[in-house]
């Protein structure tokens, strides 16, 4: 029996979603949501791998970033790094996009 890969034909000229998504979001989403997309792109670069594995940007309201963390221990730890994370994000983004970060235990 042939696997699923053999049954599904890839259309000619198909593009990866990462190449399409930014343009679609820019066209159909408010500019404030563009900030979240930019934050997702830089998050793993501005935090170390341990933080990246335990904390993920979840929402962006105004200039406040909501970050889901894996446990209350990480929530406690990251509260002490909040100012540094805001500074790193804004420096990397080239503008003061984030004024505050709120941490919440959640899944990602």
N, CA, C and O atoms as a GROMACS GRO file, in nm:
protein
  432
    1UNK      N    1   0.084  -0.117   0.000
    1UNK     CA    2   0.000   0.000   0.000
    1UNK      C    3   0.089   0.124   0.000
    1UNK      O    4   0.189   0.131   0.071
    2UNK      N    5   0.052   0.219  -0.079
    2UNK     CA    6   0.128   0.342  -0.094
    2UNK      C    7   0.101   0.436   0.023
    2UNK      O    8  -0.012   0.442   0.071
    3UNK      N    9   0.202   0.509   0.069
    3UNK     CA   10   0.186   0.604   0.180
    3UNK      C   11   0.108   0.728   0.138
    3UNK      O   12   0.081   0.749   0.020
    4UNK      N   13   0.075   0.808   0.235
    4UNK     CA   14   0.000   0.931   0.212
    4UNK      C   15   0.077   1.024   0.119
    4UNK      O   16   0.018   1.094   0.037
    5UNK      N   17   0.209   1.025   0.131
    5UNK     CA   18   0.290   1.112   0.048
    5UNK      C   19   0.268   1.086  -0.100
    5UNK      O   20   0.269   1.178  -0.181
    6UNK      N   21   0.248   0.961  -0.134
    6UNK     CA   22   0.228   0.924  -0.273
    6UNK      C   23   0.090   0.961  -0.325
    6UNK      O   24   0.071   0.974  -0.446
    7UNK      N   25  -0.007   0.978  -0.237
    7UNK     CA   26  -0.144   1.010  -0.278
    7UNK      C   27  -0.166   1.159  -0.295
    7UNK      O   28  -0.255   1.200  -0.368
    8UNK      N   29  -0.086   1.241  -0.228
    8UNK     CA   30  -0.105   1.386  -0.233
    8UNK      C   31  -0.006   1.446  -0.330
    8UNK      O   32   0.115   1.434  -0.312
    9UNK      N   33  -0.057   1.511  -0.431
    9UNK     CA   34   0.030   1.577  -0.528
    9UNK      C   35   0.056   1.720  -0.484
    9UNK      O   36  -0.036   1.790  -0.443
   10UNK      N   37   0.178   1.761  -0.493
   10UNK     CA   38   0.214   1.898  -0.462
   10UNK      C   39   0.191   1.984  -0.586
   10UNK      O   40   0.248   1.956  -0.691
   11UNK      N   41   0.108   2.087  -0.574
   11UNK     CA   42   0.081   2.170  -0.691
   11UNK      C   43   0.207   2.242  -0.739
   11UNK      O   44   0.296   2.275  -0.660
   12UNK      N   45   0.212   2.265  -0.868
   12UNK     CA   46   0.325   2.338  -0.926
   12UNK      C   47   0.325   2.481  -0.873
   12UNK      O   48   0.218   2.541  -0.856
   13UNK      N   49   0.440   2.534  -0.847
   13UNK     CA   50   0.452   2.672  -0.800
   13UNK      C   51   0.403   2.691  -0.658
   13UNK      O   52   0.373   2.803  -0.618
   14UNK      N   53   0.394   2.583  -0.579
   14UNK     CA   54   0.348   2.595  -0.440
   14UNK      C   55   0.451   2.673  -0.359
   14UNK      O   56   0.571   2.663  -0.383
   15UNK      N   57   0.401   2.751  -0.264
   15UNK     CA   58   0.488   2.831  -0.180
   15UNK      C   59   0.469   2.791  -0.035
   15UNK      O   60   0.360   2.750   0.006
   16UNK      N   61   0.574   2.804   0.042
   16UNK     CA   62   0.568   2.774   0.184
   16UNK      C   63   0.487   2.884   0.253
   16UNK      O   64   0.493   3.000   0.213
   17UNK      N   65   0.412   2.846   0.356
   17UNK     CA   66   0.324   2.940   0.427
   17UNK      C   67   0.402   3.058   0.484
   17UNK      O   68   0.347   3.169   0.493
   18UNK      N   69   0.528   3.037   0.524
   18UNK     CA   70   0.606   3.147   0.582
   18UNK      C   71   0.633   3.258   0.480
   18UNK      O   72   0.659   3.372   0.518
   19UNK      N   73   0.627   3.224   0.353
   19UNK     CA   74   0.646   3.326   0.251
   19UNK      C   75   0.518   3.400   0.216
   19UNK      O   76   0.522   3.508   0.157
   20UNK      N   77   0.405   3.342   0.253
   20UNK     CA   78   0.275   3.401   0.220
   20UNK      C   79   0.214   3.476   0.337
   20UNK      O   80   0.152   3.581   0.319
   21UNK      N   81   0.230   3.423   0.457
   21UNK     CA   82   0.164   3.475   0.576
   21UNK      C   83   0.190   3.623   0.603
   21UNK      O   84   0.094   3.696   0.628
   22UNK      N   85   0.314   3.671   0.599
   22UNK     CA   86   0.335   3.813   0.628
   22UNK      C   87   0.257   3.906   0.536
   22UNK      O   88   0.201   4.006   0.582
   23UNK      N   89   0.251   3.876   0.408
   23UNK     CA   90   0.177   3.959   0.314
   23UNK      C   91   0.027   3.958   0.341
   23UNK      O   92  -0.040   4.060   0.333
   24UNK      N   93  -0.025   3.840   0.374
   24UNK     CA   94  -0.167   3.829   0.406
   24UNK      C   95  -0.201   3.904   0.534
   24UNK      O   96  -0.300   3.976   0.540
   25UNK      N   97  -0.118   3.888   0.634
   25UNK     CA   98  -0.142   3.960   0.759
   25UNK      C   99  -0.138   4.111   0.739
   25UNK      O  100  -0.219   4.184   0.795
   26UNK      N  101  -0.043   4.156   0.661
   26UNK     CA  102  -0.031   4.299   0.635
   26UNK      C  103  -0.156   4.350   0.564
   26UNK      O  104  -0.201   4.462   0.588
   27UNK      N  105  -0.211   4.269   0.478
   27UNK     CA  106  -0.328   4.309   0.401
   27UNK      C  107  -0.457   4.306   0.481
   27UNK      O  108  -0.543   4.393   0.464
   28UNK      N  109  -0.471   4.207   0.569
   28UNK     CA  110  -0.598   4.185   0.637
   28UNK      C  111  -0.600   4.210   0.786
   28UNK      O  112  -0.706   4.203   0.847
   29UNK      N  113  -0.488   4.239   0.847
   29UNK     CA  114  -0.484   4.261   0.991
   29UNK      C  115  -0.446   4.405   1.021
   29UNK      O  116  -0.373   4.467   0.945
   30UNK      N  117  -0.497   4.458   1.133
   30UNK     CA  118  -0.460   4.594   1.172
   30UNK      C  119  -0.310   4.603   1.198
   30UNK      O  120  -0.243   4.503   1.225
   31UNK      N  121  -0.258   4.724   1.190
   31UNK     CA  122  -0.115   4.745   1.207
   31UNK      C  123  -0.067   4.701   1.344
   31UNK      O  124   0.047   4.656   1.359
   32UNK      N  125  -0.153   4.713   1.447
   32UNK     CA  126  -0.113   4.670   1.581
   32UNK      C  127  -0.079   4.522   1.585
   32UNK      O  128   0.009   4.481   1.661
   33UNK      N  129  -0.147   4.441   1.505
   33UNK     CA  130  -0.117   4.298   1.502
   33UNK      C  131   0.012   4.269   1.426
   33UNK      O  132   0.071   4.162   1.443
   34UNK      N  133   0.054   4.362   1.345
   34UNK     CA  134   0.182   4.347   1.276
   34UNK      C  135   0.295   4.341   1.379
   34UNK      O  136   0.394   4.271   1.360
   35UNK      N  137   0.279   4.415   1.489
   35UNK     CA  138   0.380   4.414   1.594
   35UNK      C  139   0.400   4.276   1.652
   35UNK      O  140   0.513   4.237   1.682
   36UNK      N  141   0.292   4.201   1.669
   36UNK     CA  142   0.302   4.066   1.724
   36UNK      C  143   0.382   3.976   1.630
   36UNK      O  144   0.464   3.896   1.675
   37UNK      N  145   0.357   3.989   1.502
   37UNK     CA  146   0.432   3.910   1.405
   37UNK      C  147   0.581   3.943   1.414
   37UNK      O  148   0.665   3.852   1.408
   38UNK      N  149   0.614   4.069   1.427
   38UNK     CA  150   0.754   4.109   1.439
   38UNK      C  151   0.816   4.054   1.567
   38UNK      O  152   0.931   4.011   1.566
   39UNK      N  153   0.741   4.054   1.676
   39UNK     CA  154   0.791   4.001   1.804
   39UNK      C  155   0.817   3.852   1.793
   39UNK      O  156   0.920   3.804   1.840
   40UNK      N  157   0.725   3.777   1.731
   40UNK     CA  158   0.747   3.633   1.713
   40UNK      C  159   0.875   3.607   1.635
   40UNK      O  160   0.947   3.512   1.664
   41UNK      N  161   0.903   3.690   1.537
   41UNK     CA  162   1.023   3.669   1.455
   41UNK      C  163   1.152   3.686   1.533
   41UNK      O  164   1.250   3.618   1.504
   42UNK      N  165   1.155   3.776   1.631
   42UNK     CA  166   1.280   3.806   1.701
   42UNK      C  167   1.291   3.738   1.838
   42UNK      O  168   1.400   3.735   1.895
   43UNK      N  169   1.182   3.684   1.890
   43UNK     CA  170   1.181   3.630   2.027
   43UNK      C  171   1.295   3.532   2.054
   43UNK      O  172   1.371   3.552   2.149
   44UNK      N  173   1.307   3.429   1.973
   44UNK     CA  174   1.410   3.326   1.998
   44UNK      C  175   1.551   3.383   1.989
   44UNK      O  176   1.643   3.329   2.049
   45UNK      N  177   1.568   3.490   1.915
   45UNK     CA  178   1.700   3.551   1.900
   45UNK      C  179   1.738   3.636   2.021
   45UNK      O  180   1.856   3.644   2.056
   46UNK      N  181   1.640   3.699   2.085
   46UNK     CA  182   1.674   3.791   2.195
   46UNK      C  183   1.674   3.724   2.332
   46UNK      O  184   1.725   3.780   2.429
   47UNK      N  185   1.617   3.602   2.342
   47UNK     CA  186   1.619   3.530   2.469
   47UNK      C  187   1.707   3.407   2.454
   47UNK      O  188   1.731   3.360   2.343
   48UNK      N  189   1.755   3.354   2.567
   48UNK     CA  190   1.836   3.233   2.555
   48UNK      C  191   1.746   3.112   2.532
   48UNK      O  192   1.624   3.121   2.542
   49UNK      N  193   1.808   2.999   2.500
   49UNK     CA  194   1.729   2.881   2.460
   49UNK      C  195   1.642   2.828   2.574
   49UNK      O  196   1.535   2.772   2.548
   50UNK      N  197   1.685   2.843   2.699
   50UNK     CA  198   1.603   2.798   2.812
   50UNK      C  199   1.475   2.880   2.823
   50UNK      O  200   1.367   2.825   2.845
   51UNK      N  201   1.488   3.011   2.809
   51UNK     CA  202   1.370   3.097   2.813
   51UNK      C  203   1.280   3.067   2.693
   51UNK      O  204   1.159   3.055   2.708
   52UNK      N  205   1.338   3.056   2.576
   52UNK     CA  206   1.260   3.028   2.455
   52UNK      C  207   1.182   2.897   2.468
   52UNK      O  208   1.072   2.885   2.413
   53UNK      N  209   1.237   2.801   2.538
   53UNK     CA  210   1.169   2.674   2.557
   53UNK      C  211   1.060   2.678   2.662
   53UNK      O  212   0.979   2.586   2.672
   54UNK      N  213   1.057   2.784   2.741
   54UNK     CA  214   0.961   2.792   2.850
   54UNK      C  215   0.873   2.917   2.849
   54UNK      O  216   0.789   2.934   2.938
   55UNK      N  217   0.891   3.002   2.751
   55UNK     CA  218   0.812   3.125   2.743
   55UNK      C  219   0.791   3.162   2.596
   55UNK      O  220   0.885   3.160   2.517
   56UNK      N  221   0.667   3.196   2.561
   56UNK     CA  222   0.633   3.231   2.423
   56UNK      C  223   0.539   3.351   2.422
   56UNK      O  224   0.444   3.356   2.501
   57UNK      N  225   0.564   3.447   2.334
   57UNK     CA  226   0.469   3.558   2.318
   57UNK      C  227   0.333   3.501   2.277
   57UNK      O  228   0.324   3.414   2.191
   58UNK      N  229   0.227   3.552   2.340
   58UNK     CA  230   0.093   3.499   2.314
   58UNK      C  231  -0.002   3.604   2.258
   58UNK      O  232  -0.088   3.573   2.177
   59UNK      N  233   0.014   3.729   2.302
   59UNK     CA  234  -0.077   3.834   2.256
   59UNK      C  235  -0.008   3.969   2.273
   59UNK      O  236   0.086   3.983   2.351
   60UNK      N  237  -0.059   4.065   2.200
   60UNK     CA  238  -0.003   4.200   2.205
   60UNK      C  239  -0.120   4.296   2.208
   60UNK      O  240  -0.195   4.306   2.111
   61UNK      N  241  -0.137   4.367   2.319
   61UNK     CA  242  -0.248   4.462   2.335
   61UNK      C  243  -0.190   4.600   2.360
   61UNK      O  244  -0.129   4.626   2.463
   62UNK      N  245  -0.210   4.688   2.262
   62UNK     CA  246  -0.149   4.820   2.272
   62UNK      C  247   0.002   4.803   2.267
   62UNK      O  248   0.056   4.759   2.166
   63UNK      N  249   0.068   4.838   2.375
   63UNK     CA  250   0.213   4.819   2.382
   63UNK      C  251   0.252   4.717   2.489
   63UNK      O  252   0.368   4.708   2.527
   64UNK      N  253   0.153   4.640   2.537
   64UNK     CA  254   0.179   4.539   2.641
   64UNK      C  255   0.181   4.400   2.577
   64UNK      O  256   0.087   4.359   2.508
   65UNK      N  257   0.289   4.330   2.601
   65UNK     CA  258   0.308   4.195   2.547
   65UNK      C  259   0.270   4.093   2.653
   65UNK      O  260   0.319   4.100   2.766
   66UNK      N  261   0.182   3.999   2.618
   66UNK     CA  262   0.148   3.889   2.706
   66UNK      C  263   0.232   3.769   2.665
   66UNK      O  264   0.233   3.730   2.548
   67UNK      N  265   0.302   3.711   2.761
   67UNK     CA  266   0.389   3.596   2.736
   67UNK      C  267   0.341   3.480   2.821
   67UNK      O  268   0.330   3.491   2.943
   68UNK      N  269   0.313   3.367   2.756
   68UNK     CA  270   0.277   3.245   2.828
   68UNK      C  271   0.405   3.173   2.871
   68UNK      O  272   0.500   3.161   2.793
   69UNK      N  273   0.405   3.126   2.994
   69UNK     CA  274   0.519   3.052   3.048
   69UNK      C  275   0.473   2.914   3.093
   69UNK      O  276   0.355   2.893   3.117
   70UNK      N  277   0.567   2.822   3.103
   70UNK     CA  278   0.533   2.683   3.132
   70UNK      C  279   0.502   2.655   3.279
   70UNK      O  280   0.437   2.555   3.310
   71UNK      N  281   0.546   2.741   3.370
   71UNK     CA  282   0.524   2.715   3.512
   71UNK      C  283   0.531   2.844   3.593
   71UNK      O  284   0.578   2.948   3.546
   72UNK      N  285   0.484   2.834   3.717
   72UNK     CA  286   0.491   2.951   3.805
   72UNK      C  287   0.636   2.986   3.838
   72UNK      O  288   0.667   3.102   3.865
   73UNK      N  289   0.725   2.888   3.836
   73UNK     CA  290   0.867   2.915   3.860
   73UNK      C  291   0.924   3.005   3.750
   73UNK      O  292   0.999   3.099   3.777
   74UNK      N  293   0.888   2.974   3.626
   74UNK     CA  294   0.933   3.058   3.514
   74UNK      C  295   0.869   3.196   3.520
   74UNK      O  296   0.934   3.296   3.488
   75UNK      N  297   0.746   3.203   3.561
   75UNK     CA  298   0.679   3.332   3.575
   75UNK      C  299   0.756   3.418   3.675
   75UNK      O  300   0.785   3.535   3.649
   76UNK      N  301   0.789   3.360   3.789
   76UNK     CA  302   0.864   3.430   3.893
   76UNK      C  303   1.001   3.475   3.842
   76UNK      O  304   1.041   3.589   3.862
   77UNK      N  305   1.071   3.386   3.778
   77UNK     CA  306   1.205   3.415   3.726
   77UNK      C  307   1.202   3.528   3.623
   77UNK      O  308   1.284   3.620   3.628
   78UNK      N  309   1.108   3.521   3.530
   78UNK     CA  310   1.103   3.618   3.421
   78UNK      C  311   1.058   3.757   3.466
   78UNK      O  312   1.089   3.857   3.400
   79UNK      N  313   0.986   3.763   3.575
   79UNK     CA  314   0.947   3.895   3.628
   79UNK      C  315   1.071   3.980   3.659
   79UNK      O  316   1.068   4.102   3.644
   80UNK      N  317   1.178   3.915   3.702
   80UNK     CA  318   1.302   3.987   3.732
   80UNK      C  319   1.377   4.029   3.606
   80UNK      O  320   1.461   4.119   3.611
   81UNK      N  321   1.347   3.966   3.494
   81UNK     CA  322   1.413   3.998   3.368
   81UNK      C  323   1.328   4.088   3.278
   81UNK      O  324   1.368   4.120   3.166
   82UNK      N  325   1.212   4.128   3.325
   82UNK     CA  326   1.116   4.201   3.242
   82UNK      C  327   1.175   4.326   3.178
   82UNK      O  328   1.164   4.344   3.057
   83UNK      N  329   1.238   4.411   3.256
   83UNK     CA  330   1.294   4.536   3.201
   83UNK      C  331   1.398   4.507   3.093
   83UNK      O  332   1.402   4.574   2.990
   84UNK      N  333   1.482   4.409   3.120
   84UNK     CA  334   1.585   4.372   3.021
   84UNK      C  335   1.522   4.317   2.893
   84UNK      O  336   1.568   4.350   2.783
   85UNK      N  337   1.418   4.235   2.906
   85UNK     CA  338   1.351   4.179   2.788
   85UNK      C  339   1.283   4.289   2.706
   85UNK      O  340   1.288   4.286   2.583
   86UNK      N  341   1.219   4.384   2.773
   86UNK     CA  342   1.156   4.496   2.702
   86UNK      C  343   1.262   4.575   2.626
   86UNK      O  344   1.243   4.611   2.510
   87UNK      N  345   1.375   4.601   2.692
   87UNK     CA  346   1.483   4.676   2.628
   87UNK      C  347   1.538   4.599   2.507
   87UNK      O  348   1.557   4.658   2.400
   88UNK      N  349   1.563   4.470   2.522
   88UNK     CA  350   1.615   4.389   2.412
   88UNK      C  351   1.518   4.385   2.293
   88UNK      O  352   1.559   4.399   2.178
   89UNK      N  353   1.390   4.365   2.324
   89UNK     CA  354   1.290   4.361   2.217
   89UNK      C  355   1.288   4.492   2.139
   89UNK      O  356   1.296   4.493   2.016
   90UNK      N  357   1.277   4.602   2.212
   90UNK     CA  358   1.270   4.733   2.145
   90UNK      C  359   1.397   4.766   2.068
   90UNK      O  360   1.390   4.823   1.959
   91UNK      N  361   1.512   4.729   2.124
   91UNK     CA  362   1.639   4.751   2.052
   91UNK      C  363   1.642   4.671   1.923
   91UNK      O  364   1.679   4.723   1.818
   92UNK      N  365   1.602   4.545   1.930
   92UNK     CA  366   1.605   4.459   1.812
   92UNK      C  367   1.502   4.504   1.708
   92UNK      O  368   1.527   4.496   1.588
   93UNK      N  369   1.387   4.551   1.754
   93UNK     CA  370   1.281   4.596   1.663
   93UNK      C  371   1.308   4.736   1.607
   93UNK      O  372   1.247   4.776   1.508
   94UNK      N  373   1.400   4.809   1.671
   94UNK     CA  374   1.434   4.943   1.623
   94UNK      C  375   1.333   5.050   1.657
   94UNK      O  376   1.337   5.159   1.600
   95UNK      N  377   1.241   5.019   1.748
   95UNK     CA  378   1.143   5.118   1.792
   95UNK      C  379   1.083   5.074   1.925
   95UNK      O  380   1.084   4.955   1.957
   96UNK      N  381   1.031   5.168   2.004
   96UNK     CA  382   0.973   5.134   2.134
   96UNK      C  383   0.833   5.074   2.120
   96UNK      O  384   0.734   5.139   2.154
   97UNK      N  385   0.826   4.953   2.071
   97UNK     CA  386   0.698   4.886   2.045
   97UNK      C  387   0.638   4.828   2.173
   97UNK      O  388   0.516   4.824   2.188
   98UNK      N  389   0.722   4.781   2.264
   98UNK     CA  390   0.678   4.714   2.387
   98UNK      C  391   0.708   4.804   2.507
   98UNK      O  392   0.822   4.844   2.529
   99UNK      N  393   0.603   4.836   2.586
   99UNK     CA  394   0.625   4.916   2.707
   99UNK      C  395   0.626   4.830   2.832
   99UNK      O  396   0.683   4.869   2.934
  100UNK      N  397   0.563   4.712   2.824
  100UNK     CA  398   0.553   4.625   2.941
  100UNK      C  399   0.531   4.482   2.894
  100UNK      O  400   0.484   4.458   2.783
  101UNK      N  401   0.565   4.387   2.981
  101UNK     CA  402   0.539   4.246   2.955
  101UNK      C  403   0.464   4.189   3.074
  101UNK      O  404   0.504   4.209   3.189
  102UNK      N  405   0.357   4.118   3.046
  102UNK     CA  406   0.280   4.046   3.149
  102UNK      C  407   0.303   3.897   3.124
  102UNK      O  408   0.293   3.849   3.011
  103UNK      N  409   0.334   3.825   3.230
  103UNK     CA  410   0.357   3.681   3.219
  103UNK      C  411   0.238   3.606   3.277
  103UNK      O  412   0.180   3.647   3.377
  104UNK      N  413   0.204   3.495   3.213
  104UNK     CA  414   0.092   3.413   3.257
  104UNK      C  415   0.125   3.267   3.231
  104UNK      O  416   0.178   3.232   3.125
  105UNK      N  417   0.095   3.182   3.328
  105UNK     CA  418   0.115   3.039   3.307
  105UNK      C  419   0.011   2.994   3.205
  105UNK      O  420  -0.109   3.015   3.223
  106UNK      N  421   0.059   2.932   3.098
  106UNK     CA  422  -0.031   2.888   2.992
  106UNK      C  423   0.040   2.790   2.902
  106UNK      O  424   0.157   2.757   2.923
  107UNK      N  425  -0.030   2.742   2.802
  107UNK     CA  426   0.030   2.647   2.709
  107UNK      C  427   0.063   2.712   2.577
  107UNK      O  428   0.003   2.813   2.539
  108UNK      N  429   0.159   2.653   2.509
  108UNK     CA  430   0.196   2.701   2.375
  108UNK      C  431   0.250   2.588   2.295
  108UNK      O  432   0.287   2.606   2.179
   0.00000   0.00000   0.00000
